Amino acid sequence: MRSNSLLLGTKTPVTKLYGVGEKRAESLARAGIYTALDLVYHFPRGYEFRGNVKNIKEVTDGEVCSLVLTVASPPHTAMIRRSMTVTKVLGCDGTGRCTITFFNQPYMRDALKTGVEARFYGKVERRLGTVTMTSPAVEILRGNIPLRALVPVYPLVEGITQKLMAASVRAALDAIFDPSSPDALGESLPYEIRKKYGLCDIKYALYSIHCPADAEAIERAKKRLAFEEMYRFALMLSMAGKSEKSCSGKKFLPPDRKRFLSVLPFELTGAQKRTIDEIEADMTGGMQMNRLVSGDVGSGKTVCAAYAAYIALQNHTQAALMAPTEILARQHYLDLAPLFEKLGYSCRLLIGATPAAEKKKITAELASGKTDFIIGTHALIEDTVIFENPGIVITDEQHRFGAAQRERLAKKSADCHILTMSATPIPRTLALVLFGGLDISAVDELPPGRQKIGTFAVDESYRARLNGFIRKTVKEGGQVYIVCPAVEEQEMLVGESGEKISVSDLVTIDGERDGIKLKTAVDYAKHLSEAEFPDLRVAFIHGKMKSAQKEKTMADFADGKIDILVSTTVIEVGVNVPNASLMIVENAEFFGLSQLHQLRGRVGRGQRKSYCILVSDSKSEKSKARLAVMCSTQDGYKIAEKDLELRGPGDFIAQAGGRIRQSGGVDMKFGSLGDSKLLYDAFDAAKNTLSADPSLSLAENAETKKQLMRVSGAGAL
């Protein structure tokens, strides 16, 4: 390490570190590494265990291990062809001899002189009594200095070897923790937080992740670094949310709740009562409401939204509800219009299919204040739609809208309250991340008396019985959904890591290839209508169809004009069809738990006993475990927690329409949103920190604030 401490600290250029010249600095720059701190946060992708030292006598062919050998004769280097050199050295350990070969490493001739003792790590080949190693990792023993059993393996850039990277990182560690530097890395987690959650300090964590004493040290380091990432993320989200919530909003007077409840044909659940309490507190508090109502299928979120609209109307303002499809908007209108008419308020429907003359009349009445409550689709965000005095904007199935669409509706009035609904039962800790800046209400209780949907997982051997069950269901007056994972054979699916996968590759959601024939909606609908059920009314629907065609097909199914509807997951969020009593999910191994739960929620909405059959021939243990969960519970929150445990947060994040904000330094390298316990602890710690010190001005939070400013930009806090 160079001695000038004025150069040391987190901002030390890599060129000031031992062994890093301009050329190597250019290589590191290609990986975004410019300073000592950048190097320290360039973490290993794994570790090699080199502590399994064997002797030559006991090694087996193909074994990966370490041999501690003494060089028995001078290395020999030869050029076998242009730009290709071979260096061979003979090593022994008292039990035998081993020939070691290096390609294009002529410098080994100088490093491995006769009598030098070194540890060689790599694959051993043993044939006919001859033991060899090819291009092993080499560590020369120096005096009594022990070699580490665990050696980090780094993501590399061109021009930088593992050895050079490890040496550079160790130099960077010394630089950032240099006690004489005013820019030394400080502790960002106060002692009380580390004590409460059993976390090591940052110096121990960073040294242990790069130079671990043992596996336990690595795990302690990972836990600390993961917590720190989540804690920092939670602080940034909470502080951003605080800023968002600092906007003033319309301050409403409390409504006549008894009057609203009197027109409902049912009693509210405890979760619904809690949610409308939270909504009322927001809307009467003087600050702009920005609340997410998350709930399971059939939990009764809509009545909570209706109450929010009622508060706005009671205070002589208007309400708007935007749904993602025309048929869903119509359903909301049919459900809510009679309710609000009983309360004395006018309710209108505005969708793309609304005739031009009627649309002109509706927009005029809305602009004049004659319409109190408008329900519609994307038509509501058109420039021609003007409100006289908007009080609240509600979006249903919010993940189906882009952020820009939601914002355009909200900007119809800058100070109106905002309520969003999601039918995805998101675990609370994950919801905090996905919807940072929003308050969250979980409608986590289903209405009493809701019948249980019989759920079974079967394989292809049940096909004949399954077709018989379909025919029996239709004969008794019911209707059937059949869901396929793809539209057609040539379709490209998006894999779990975002990669495009051909349907023909048959990669399951668990990343396994089972060699199972995949059913696609178009072809399977044709097969059913021609070969299996020529006497029944079979139709298909998928996301590539034109909106008008999709709306027509769903409307026909809802009206009982279709017996069997073959679909992709486009029906995951859709209109209620009480007569639909059988859901069959083909190739169920291609679906996540939360998605399967949403699909199952399409049935069980009427008086008929309903069933969900999950068909899969997958041999994957993960797939089997996922389907077993579906068969064992219908609690959407338990299912979501299990999905989070099994698959991580990808499914939820995709559903959230990109709302997650991982900009700057909140890209998590160790933290997993699937670790709900650690995530909860980090958010809890952040909440307590900001409660005691909202601006992070106390001395114990100075380093935390400094690091937040470093990763988010000085103006972000």
C-alpha positions in Angstrom: 0.0 0.0 0.0 1.3 3.4 -0.8 2.0 5.4 2.3 0.5 8.8 1.6 -2.6 8.7 3.7 -4.0 11.9 2.1 -4.7 9.7 -0.9 -6.6 7.1 1.2 -10.3 6.7 1.9 -13.5 5.8 0.0 -12.7 8.1 -2.9 -9.2 6.8 -3.5 -8.7 6.4 -7.3 -7.8 2.8 -8.1 -4.6 4.0 -9.7 -3.4 4.9 -6.2 -3.8 1.3 -5.0 -0.8 -1.1 -5.0 -0.6 -3.1 -8.3 -3.1 -1.0 -10.2 -1.6 1.1 -13.0 -3.2 3.0 -15.8 -3.8 0.0 -18.0 -5.5 -2.1 -15.2 -7.4 1.0 -14.2 -8.8 1.2 -17.7 -9.9 -2.5 -17.5 -11.6 -1.8 -14.1 -13.4 1.2 -15.5 -15.1 -0.9 -18.0 -16.8 -2.6 -15.1 -17.7 0.7 -13.5 -14.9 0.5 -10.9 -13.1 3.8 -10.4 -12.5 4.2 -6.7 -11.4 2.0 -3.7 -15.0 1.9 -2.6 -16.2 0.7 -6.0 -13.7 -2.2 -5.7 -14.8 -3.1 -2.2 -18.4 -3.3 -3.4 -17.4 -5.5 -6.3 -18.3 -8.7 -4.4 -17.2 -12.3 -5.1 -19.6 -14.4 -7.1 -18.6 -17.4 -5.0 -15.8 -19.1 -3.2 -13.4 -22.0 -3.8 -12.8 -24.2 -0.8 -9.1 -24.9 -1.0 -8.8 -26.3 2.5 -9.4 -29.9 1.3 -5.6 -30.6 1.0 -4.9 -34.1 -0.2 -1.6 -36.0 -0.7 -0.7 -37.4 -4.1 -1.1 -41.0 -3.0 -4.8 -40.6 -2.0 -6.2 -38.4 -4.8 -8.6 -39.9 -7.4 -9.0 -39.2 -11.1 -11.2 -36.1 -11.7 -11.1 -34.9 -8.1 -10.9 -31.2 -7.5 -8.7 -30.5 -4.5 -5.5 -28.8 -3.2 -2.1 -30.3 -3.3 0.7 -28.8 -1.2 3.9 -29.6 -3.2 7.5 -28.8 -3.3 9.0 -28.0 -6.7 11.4 -30.9 -7.4 13.1 -29.7 -10.5 13.5 -26.5 -12.6 10.4 -25.7 -14.7 10.7 -26.2 -18.4 9.0 -23.9 -20.9 8.6 -24.7 -24.6 6.8 -23.0 -27.5 4.6 -25.6 -29.2 3.2 -23.2 -31.8 3.1 -19.5 -32.5 1.7 -17.6 -29.5 1.3 -20.9 -27.5 3.8 -21.8 -24.7 3.7 -24.7 -22.3 5.4 -24.6 -19.0 5.8 -27.9 -17.0 6.9 -28.3 -13.5 7.4 -31.4 -11.3 6.1 -31.3 -7.7 6.3 -33.8 -4.9 4.9 -34.2 -1.3 6.6 -37.3 0.0 3.8 -39.6 -1.1 4.3 -39.2 -4.8 5.0 -36.9 -7.8 2.7 -34.7 -9.8 3.4 -33.1 -13.2 1.8 -29.6 -13.5 1.2 -28.0 -16.9 0.6 -24.3 -17.5 -0.4 -22.8 -20.9 0.8 -19.3 -21.9 2.1 -18.7 -18.4 5.8 -18.5 -19.0 6.2 -16.4 -15.8 5.7 -19.6 -13.8 9.2 -20.5 -14.7 10.5 -17.7 -12.5 8.0 -18.1 -9.8 8.3 -21.9 -9.2 12.0 -22.4 -8.7 13.4 -25.7 -7.3 12.6 -25.9 -3.6 9.6 -23.5 -3.6 6.6 -24.8 -1.7 3.2 -23.9 -3.0 -0.5 -24.9 -2.9 -1.9 -26.0 -6.2 -5.7 -26.0 -6.5 -7.5 -27.6 -9.5 -8.6 -30.8 -11.1 -6.4 -33.9 -10.7 -6.0 -36.5 -13.4 -4.7 -39.9 -12.5 -3.9 -42.4 -15.3 -1.7 -45.4 -15.2 0.0 -44.3 -12.0 0.7 -40.8 -13.4 -0.7 -37.8 -11.6 -1.2 -34.5 -13.4 -2.8 -31.1 -13.0 -3.4 -28.6 -15.8 -3.4 -24.8 -15.1 -4.2 -25.0 -11.4 -4.4 -21.9 -9.2 -1.1 -21.4 -7.5 -0.4 -19.9 -4.0 3.2 -19.8 -2.8 3.8 -20.5 0.8 5.7 -17.8 2.6 7.1 -18.5 6.0 4.5 -19.2 8.7 1.7 -17.2 7.0 -1.3 -19.6 6.6 -3.2 -19.8 3.4 -6.9 -19.2 3.5 -9.2 -22.2 3.1 -11.9 -20.1 1.4 -10.8 -18.1 -1.6 -13.1 -15.6 -3.3 -14.0 -15.9 -7.0 -14.8 -12.5 -8.6 -16.6 -11.5 -11.8 -13.7 -10.5 -14.0 -13.1 -7.9 -16.6 -10.6 -8.4 -19.5 -7.1 -7.8 -18.4 -7.7 -8.6 -14.7 -7.0 -12.0 -13.3 -8.5 -13.5 -10.1 -5.2 -13.0 -8.3 -4.9 -9.4 -9.4 -8.6 -8.7 -8.5 -8.2 -10.2 -5.0 -5.0 -8.3 -4.3 -6.6 -5.0 -5.5 -9.6 -5.5 -3.4 -7.5 -6.2 -0.3 -5.6 -3.0 -1.0 -8.9 -1.1 -1.4 -10.1 -2.5 1.9 -7.1 -1.1 3.7 -7.6 2.3 1.9 -11.3 2.8 2.8 -10.8 1.9 6.4 -7.6 3.9 6.9 -8.0 5.5 10.3 -6.0 8.6 9.3 -8.3 9.5 6.4 -11.1 11.9 6.9 -12.9 10.0 4.1 -12.7 6.6 5.8 -15.8 4.5 5.5 -17.9 4.8 8.7 -20.6 2.7 10.3 -24.0 3.3 8.7 -26.0 1.1 11.2 -26.2 2.5 14.7 -25.1 0.2 17.5 -28.6 -0.3 18.8 -29.9 -1.6 15.4 -26.9 -4.0 15.1 -27.5 -5.2 18.6 -31.2 -5.7 18.2 -30.9 -7.7 15.0 -27.7 -9.5 15.7 -25.6 -7.8 13.0 -21.8 -7.4 12.7 -20.1 -4.1 12.0 -19.4 -2.9 8.5 -15.6 -3.5 8.7 -16.0 -7.1 9.8 -18.6 -7.6 7.1 -16.5 -6.3 4.2 -13.3 -8.0 5.3 -15.2 -11.3 5.8 -16.9 -11.2 2.5 -13.6 -10.7 0.7 -11.2 -12.5 3.0 -13.4 -15.0 5.0 -12.0 -16.9 7.9 -14.7 -19.6 7.5 -18.2 -20.2 6.1 -19.8 -18.8 9.2 -18.0 -15.4 8.7 -19.4 -15.3 5.1 -22.9 -15.8 6.4 -22.6 -13.2 9.1 -21.3 -10.8 6.5 -24.0 -11.5 4.0 -26.7 -11.0 6.6 -25.3 -7.6 7.6 -24.8 -6.4 4.0 -28.3 -7.6 3.0 -29.9 -5.9 6.0 -28.0 -2.7 5.2 -29.2 -2.7 1.6 -32.8 -3.2 2.7 -32.5 -0.6 5.5 -31.1 2.0 3.1 -33.8 1.1 0.6 -36.5 1.4 3.2 -35.2 4.8 4.3 -35.2 6.1 0.8 -38.7 4.9 0.1 -40.0 6.2 3.4 -38.5 9.6 2.9 -39.7 9.8 -0.7 -43.1 8.7 0.5 -43.1 11.4 3.2 -42.4 13.9 0.5 -45.2 12.6 -1.7 -47.6 12.7 1.2 -46.6 16.2 2.1 -48.9 17.4 -0.7 -52.0 19.1 0.6 -55.3 17.6 -0.5 -59.0 18.4 -0.2 -60.0 18.2 3.4 -63.4 16.6 3.6 -65.9 16.4 6.4 -66.7 12.9 7.8 -69.7 11.4 5.9 -72.9 9.9 7.1 -71.6 6.4 7.4 -74.8 4.9 8.7 -76.6 6.1 5.5 -74.0 4.3 3.3 -74.2 1.1 5.3 -78.0 1.1 5.2 -78.1 0.6 1.4 -75.7 -2.4 1.4 -77.3 -5.8 1.2 -74.6 -7.3 3.4 -72.6 -6.7 6.6 -69.0 -5.5 6.2 -66.2 -7.8 7.3 -63.7 -6.6 10.0 -61.1 -6.0 7.3 -63.5 -3.9 5.2 -64.4 -1.8 8.3 -60.7 -1.3 9.1 -60.0 -0.2 5.5 -62.8 2.3 5.3 -61.7 3.7 8.6 -58.2 4.3 7.1 -59.7 5.8 3.9 -61.9 8.2 5.9 -59.0 9.2 8.1 -57.0 10.0 5.0 -59.7 12.0 3.2 -60.6 14.1 6.3 -57.0 14.8 7.4 -56.2 17.6 5.0 -53.3 15.8 3.2 -53.7 14.1 -0.2 -54.6 10.4 0.1 -52.4 8.0 -1.9 -53.6 4.6 -0.8 -53.4 1.1 -2.1 -56.2 -1.4 -1.2 -54.8 -4.9 -1.7 -57.1 -7.8 -1.3 -57.7 -11.4 -2.2 -60.1 -12.4 -4.9 -63.7 -11.9 -3.6 -62.5 -10.0 -0.5 -64.8 -7.0 -1.1 -62.3 -4.2 -2.2 -64.9 -2.6 -4.4 -67.2 -1.6 -1.5 -64.2 0.1 0.2 -63.6 2.1 -3.0 -67.4 2.9 -3.1 -67.1 4.3 0.4 -64.2 6.5 -0.7 -66.3 7.8 -3.6 -69.2 8.4 -1.2 -67.0 10.6 1.0 -66.1 12.7 -2.0 -69.7 13.0 -3.2 -71.0 13.9 0.3 -68.5 16.8 0.2 -69.9 18.1 -3.1 -67.1 16.9 -5.3 -67.0 14.2 -8.0 -65.5 10.7 -8.2 -64.0 8.7 -11.0 -63.2 5.0 -11.2 -61.1 3.6 -14.1 -61.1 -0.1 -14.9 -58.7 -1.8 -17.4 -61.4 -3.3 -19.7 -64.8 -2.3 -20.9 -66.5 -5.4 -19.6 -65.0 -4.8 -16.2 -66.0 -1.2 -16.3 -69.6 -2.2 -17.2 -69.7 -4.6 -14.3 -68.6 -2.0 -11.9 -71.3 0.3 -13.3 -74.0 -2.3 -13.0 -72.9 -3.0 -9.4 -72.4 0.6 -8.2 -74.9 2.7 -10.1 -78.0 1.3 -8.3 -76.2 1.7 -4.9 -75.4 5.4 -5.6 -78.8 6.1 -7.0 -80.3 5.0 -3.7 -77.9 7.5 -2.0 -79.2 10.2 -4.4 -76.2 10.5 -6.7 -75.9 10.3 -10.5 -73.6 7.6 -11.9 -72.6 7.4 -15.6 -70.5 4.9 -17.7 -67.9 6.2 -20.3 -66.1 3.6 -22.4 -64.6 3.4 -25.9 -67.8 1.8 -27.2 -70.0 4.7 -26.0 -71.7 6.3 -29.0 -70.3 9.7 -29.9 -73.5 11.6 -29.2 -73.9 10.0 -25.8 -70.2 10.5 -25.0 -70.6 14.2 -25.8 -73.6 14.4 -23.5 -71.8 12.6 -20.7 -68.7 14.7 -20.9 -70.8 17.9 -20.9 -72.7 16.7 -17.8 -69.4 15.8 -16.1 -68.0 19.2 -16.9 -71.1 21.0 -15.5 -71.2 19.0 -12.4 -74.5 17.2 -13.2 -72.7 13.8 -13.1 -71.4 12.9 -9.6 -69.7 9.6 -10.3 -68.1 8.5 -13.6 -67.0 4.9 -14.2 -65.0 4.0 -17.3 -61.9 2.8 -19.0 -59.0 4.7 -20.7 -61.6 6.9 -22.1 -61.6 8.8 -18.9 -58.1 10.2 -19.5 -58.9 11.8 -22.9 -58.4 15.5 -23.0 -62.1 16.0 -23.8 -63.0 14.6 -20.3 -63.1 17.5 -17.9 -64.4 17.4 -14.3 -66.1 20.4 -12.6 -64.7 19.5 -9.2 -63.0 16.1 -8.8 -62.5 14.8 -5.3 -61.1 11.3 -5.8 -59.7 9.2 -8.6 -59.9 5.4 -8.2 -58.1 2.9 -10.4 -59.0 -0.8 -10.4 -56.5 -3.6 -11.1 -53.8 -0.8 -11.0 -51.0 -3.0 -12.4 -52.9 -3.2 -15.7 -52.4 0.5 -16.2 -49.1 2.3 -17.0 -47.9 4.9 -14.5 -48.4 7.6 -17.2 -52.1 6.6 -17.6 -52.8 6.7 -13.9 -51.0 10.1 -13.6 -53.0 11.6 -16.5 -56.2 10.7 -14.7 -54.9 12.0 -11.3 -53.8 15.3 -13.0 -57.4 16.1 -13.8 -57.1 17.8 -10.4 -53.8 18.3 -8.6 -55.2 18.0 -5.1 -57.8 15.2 -5.5 -57.4 12.0 -3.5 -56.0 8.8 -5.1 -57.1 5.3 -4.4 -55.7 2.2 -6.2 -57.0 -1.4 -6.0 -55.1 -4.6 -6.6 -56.6 -8.1 -6.6 -53.1 -9.5 -6.0 -52.8 -10.4 -2.3 -49.3 -9.0 -1.8 -47.4 -9.8 1.5 -47.3 -6.5 3.4 -43.5 -6.3 3.5 -43.2 -6.7 -0.2 -46.0 -4.3 -0.8 -44.0 -1.7 1.1 -41.3 -2.1 -1.5 -43.4 -2.4 -4.6 -45.6 0.6 -3.6 -43.2 2.8 -1.7 -44.9 6.2 -1.1 -48.4 4.7 -0.9 -50.2 3.8 2.3 -51.5 0.3 2.2 -54.7 -1.3 3.3 -55.0 -5.1 3.2 -58.5 -6.5 2.9 -57.3 -9.8 4.2 -60.6 -11.3 5.3 -63.1 -13.0 3.1 -66.9 -12.6 3.5 -68.5 -15.3 5.6 -70.2 -18.2 3.8 -68.1 -18.1 0.7 -67.9 -21.7 -0.5 -64.6 -23.5 -0.8 -63.3 -24.3 -4.3 -62.3 -28.0 -4.6 -58.7 -27.9 -5.9 -56.9 -31.0 -7.2 -53.6 -31.6 -9.0 -53.7 -34.4 -11.6 -51.6 -35.7 -14.5 -52.4 -36.7 -18.0 -53.5 -40.2 -16.9 -56.7 -38.4 -15.7 -57.5 -36.9 -19.1 -60.5 -39.2 -19.9 -62.0 -38.6 -16.5 -61.4 -34.9 -16.8 -63.2 -34.7 -20.2 -66.1 -36.6 -18.6 -66.2 -34.0 -15.8 -66.3 -31.2 -18.3 -69.2 -32.8 -20.1 -71.0 -33.4 -16.8 -70.5 -29.8 -15.7 -71.9 -28.4 -18.9 -74.8 -30.9 -18.9 -75.8 -29.6 -15.4 -75.8 -26.0 -16.6 -72.4 -24.9 -15.6 -69.6 -23.4 -17.7 -65.9 -24.2 -18.0 -62.6 -22.2 -18.2 -59.6 -24.0 -19.6 -56.3 -22.0 -19.3 -53.2 -22.7 -21.4 -49.8 -21.1 -20.8 -49.3 -19.9 -24.4 -51.3 -18.7 -27.4 -49.6 -20.9 -30.1 -46.6 -23.0 -30.8 -44.4 -20.3 -32.3 -44.9 -18.0 -29.4 -41.9 -16.7 -27.4 -42.5 -16.8 -23.6 -40.6 -14.6 -21.2 -38.6 -16.7 -18.7 -38.0 -16.2 -15.0 -34.9 -14.2 -15.6 -36.4 -12.1 -18.4 -35.0 -14.2 -21.2 -37.1 -15.1 -24.3 -37.9 -18.8 -24.4 -39.5 -20.6 -27.4 -42.6 -22.6 -26.5 -40.9 -25.6 -28.1 -38.1 -25.5 -25.6 -40.5 -26.4 -22.9 -38.8 -24.7 -20.0 -40.9 -24.7 -16.8 -41.2 -21.8 -14.4 -38.6 -23.6 -12.3 -36.1 -23.6 -15.2 -36.4 -27.3 -15.9 -37.0 -29.1 -19.2 -39.5 -31.9 -18.7 -40.1 -32.8 -22.4 -43.8 -32.4 -21.9 -46.1 -31.4 -24.7 -47.3 -27.9 -24.1 -51.0 -27.1 -24.7 -51.6 -23.8 -26.5 -54.9 -21.9 -26.5 -55.6 -21.7 -30.2 -54.7 -25.3 -31.1 -56.3 -26.8 -28.0 -59.6 -25.0 -28.5 -59.6 -26.4 -32.1 -58.9 -29.9 -30.8 -61.7 -29.7 -28.2 -64.3 -28.4 -30.6 -63.5 -30.9 -33.3 -62.4 -34.1 -31.5 -63.7 -34.0 -27.9 -66.8 -31.8 -27.7 -68.2 -31.2 -31.2 -71.7 -30.8 -29.7 -70.6 -28.1 -27.2 -70.0 -24.4 -27.8 -66.2 -23.9 -27.5 -64.4 -20.6 -28.0 -61.0 -19.1 -27.2 -59.6 -15.8 -26.0 -56.1 -14.5 -25.7 -54.1 -11.2 -25.4 -53.2 -10.9 -29.0 -56.8 -10.6 -30.1 -58.3 -7.1 -30.8 -59.9 -5.5 -27.7 -63.4 -5.5 -29.3 -63.1 -9.2 -30.1 -61.9 -10.0 -26.6 -64.8 -8.0 -25.1 -67.3 -9.7 -27.3 -66.1 -13.2 -26.4 -66.1 -12.5 -22.7 -69.5 -10.9 -22.9 -70.8 -14.0 -24.7 -69.3 -16.3 -22.1 -70.9 -14.1 -19.3 -74.3 -14.4 -21.1 -74.1 -18.2 -21.3 -73.6 -18.3 -25.0 -70.3 -20.3 -24.6 -69.9 -23.6 -22.8 -66.1 -23.9 -22.7 -63.8 -20.9 -22.9 -60.1 -21.8 -23.7 -57.9 -18.9 -22.7 -54.5 -17.7 -21.7 -54.0 -15.8 -18.5 -55.9 -12.8 -20.1 -58.9 -14.0 -18.0 -56.8 -13.7 -14.8 -58.5 -10.3 -14.2 -61.9 -10.2 -15.7 -65.6 -10.1 -15.4 -67.5 -12.2 -12.8 -69.3 -15.2 -14.4 -71.3 -16.8 -11.5 -72.3 -19.7 -13.7 -68.6 -20.7 -14.3 -67.9 -23.6 -11.9 -64.9 -25.4 -13.4 -61.4 -24.1 -13.9 -58.8 -26.3 -15.6 -55.3 -25.1 -15.8 -53.2 -27.0 -18.4 -49.4 -27.3 -17.9 -49.8 -25.8 -14.4 -46.1 -26.1 -13.8 -45.7 -23.0 -16.0 -47.6 -20.7 -13.5 -46.6 -19.2 -10.3 -48.7 -19.7 -7.1 -50.2 -16.2 -7.1 -51.1 -16.5 -10.7 -52.8 -19.9 -10.1 -54.7 -18.4 -7.2 -55.9 -15.5 -9.4 -57.1 -18.0 -12.0 -58.8 -20.1 -9.5 -60.7 -17.0 -8.3 -62.6 -16.9 -11.7 -64.8 -19.7 -10.4 -66.7 -20.1 -7.1 -68.7 -16.8 -7.6 -72.1 -18.3 -7.8 -74.3 -20.9 -6.0 -72.7 -23.9 -7.8 -70.1 -26.1 -6.2 -66.9 -25.1 -8.0 -63.6 -26.9 -8.8 -60.1 -26.0 -10.0 -58.1 -28.8 -11.6 -54.3 -28.3 -12.1 -53.0 -30.6 -14.8 -49.2 -31.3 -14.8 -46.9 -34.1 -15.8 -43.9 -32.2 -14.4 -41.3 -34.2 -12.4 -39.9 -31.1 -10.8 -40.1 -31.2 -7.0 -40.5 -27.4 -6.9 -43.5 -27.7 -9.2 -45.0 -30.4 -7.2 -44.6 -28.4 -4.0 -46.2 -25.4 -5.6 -49.3 -27.3 -6.7 -49.5 -29.0 -3.3 -49.8 -25.6 -1.7 -52.7 -24.7 -4.0 -54.5 -27.8 -3.0 -54.0 -27.2 0.7 -55.2 -23.6 1.1 -57.3 -20.9 -0.4 -55.9 -18.1 1.7 -54.4 -15.7 -0.9 -52.0 -14.2 1.6 -50.6 -17.5 2.7 -50.2 -18.5 -0.9 -48.4 -15.2 -1.7 -46.1 -15.7 1.2 -45.3 -19.2 0.0 -44.8 -18.0 -3.6 -42.4 -15.4 -2.3 -40.5 -18.1 -0.4 -40.3 -20.5 -3.3 -39.7 -18.1 -6.2 -38.7 -14.7 -4.8 -40.5 -11.4 -5.8 -40.3 -11.5 -9.6 -43.9 -12.5 -10.1 -45.1 -9.7 -7.9 -42.8 -7.1 -9.4 -43.9 -8.0 -12.9 -47.5 -7.6 -11.8 -46.8 -4.2 -10.2 -46.3 -2.6 -13.5 -42.7 -1.4 -12.9 -43.5 0.7 -9.8 -40.5 -0.7 -7.9 -37.9 2.0 -7.6 -34.4 0.6 -7.3 -32.4 3.5 -8.7 -29.0 4.7 -7.5 -27.5 2.5 -4.9 -30.5 0.4 -4.0 -29.7 -2.4 -6.4 -29.5 -5.3 -4.0 -26.6 -7.6 -4.3 -27.2 -9.6 -1.1 -30.7 -8.6 0.0 -33.5 -10.7 -1.4 -37.1 -9.4 -1.3 -38.0 -13.0 -0.8 -36.5 -12.9 2.7 -39.6 -11.5 4.3 -38.2 -11.7 7.8 -35.1 -9.7 7.1 -37.1 -7.3 4.9 -39.6 -6.7 7.7 -36.9 -6.1 10.2 -35.1 -3.6 7.9 -38.3 -1.7 7.3 -39.2 -1.8 11.0 -35.7 -0.4 11.8 -36.1 2.3 9.2 -39.5 3.3 10.6 -38.1 3.6 14.1 -35.1 5.6 12.9 -37.2 8.1 11.0 -39.7 8.3 13.9 -36.9 9.5 16.2 -34.9 11.4 13.6 -37.0 12.4 10.5 -34.2 14.3 8.8 -31.4 12.0 9.9 -29.7 14.9 11.6 -28.5 13.1 14.8 -24.8 12.2 15.1 -25.6 8.4 15.2 -27.3 8.7 11.7 -24.7 11.0 10.1 -22.9 8.2 8.3 -26.3 6.8 7.1 -27.3 10.1 5.7 -23.9 10.5 4.1 -24.2 7.2 2.3 -27.8 7.8 1.3 -26.7 11.1 -0.3 -23.8 9.2 -2.0 -26.0 6.6 -3.6 -29.1 8.8 -4.4 -27.6 12.1 -5.2 -27.1 15.0 -2.9 -30.4 16.6 -3.7 -32.5 13.5 -3.1 -32.9 14.0 0.7 
